[in-house]
């Protein structure tokens, strides 16, 4: 089950219907278990629809229709194309932001530039290179390097976004509470290509 689907289920069980309905928009039916995810979205959205009204009820019906379209042969292709288009749009926005930062850092005379990303750019480059029309788009790393920077180092770390709570509340953090949710963040460290301070 996808993280978003698990989160939406927990939110519904906690009575947070609006949050659960909003979280379901993040379920893309990607991967090998796309059919199972679609069936679970239908079940969860049906429960939420019965517990809500107005705009939330309408959104639940949209989730059900979206999952049903995925389960039909034509719908799966359409939804996959939509999800890929949305992912490419987000990647393009991230590239543009990185280029803007690279230009500003260069204009300010900085020798180092750090860019954080929730996406693995190197794997993204490999996927992009194997897809049709990949030559037309540049990756974040290529876009920054085209601005006169050179990738020196990259690393990744896991940033917890949710820690299991207890009656001790804030003490969880200090006493090593259990991480139940988080995201992986990647750091890309660039050096100006013309920097001679080594």
Beta strands, then each sheet from edge to edge (+ up, - down):
strand 1: 112-117
strand 2: 149-163
strand 3: 179-192
sheet 1: 1+ 3- 2+
end
